[in-house]
């Protein structure tokens, strides 16, 4: 039961992101821009 709720919630969240990406060109830049820089490991 809990797993089903989690799966439905994630599916709805991804559906919202995909629909914003398709409908709003301004939302595409926010979704596609990297949110952070990867850390640089010193060798």
Protein Blocks (a to p, Z undefined) as FASTA:
>chain_A
ZZmmmmmmmmmmmmmmmmmmmmmmmlmmmmmpcfbdcddddZZ
